[in-house]
Amino acid sequence: MAWVYLVIAGVLEVVWAYAMKLSDGFSKPVPSAVTILTMIASFALLSYSMRFLPLGTAYMIWTGIGAVGAFVLGIIVLGEQMSMLRVGAAILIVSGLVLMKLASTD
């Protein structure tokens, strides 16, 4: 279950990053509230998963899901630039996540 909570925490990281972008510097109340609530939930689930998973593994997976998720969301929803170099960087992050999971004993 720790892995499930960790993945959910990572997805919530993408949600709060997107909501933060929409908050326009916390000047819009609804996206600001979504940012804060999903941030708290993401940190809580990360914290819970760290009770059962190694610190380095949990933190790397959480930040990796957030980074790649925000990258993909930025391209699809916000129309951000997609270049071969940026895609290559995302592939390297995902490769690191897979290797970290394979190296984990849990």
Sequence and secondary structure as in RCSB ss.txt:
>XXXX:A:sequence
MAWVYLVIAGVLEVVWAYAMKLSDGFSKPVPSAVTILTMIASFALLSYSMRFLPLGTAYMIWTGIGAVGAFVLGI
IVLGEQMSMLRVGAAILIVSGLVLMKLASTD
>XXXX:A:secstr
 HHHHHHHHHHHHHHHHHHHHHTTTTTSHHHHHHHHHHHHHHHHHHHHHTTTS HHHHHHHHHHHHHHHHHHHHH
HTT     HHHHHHHHHHHHHHHHHHHH   
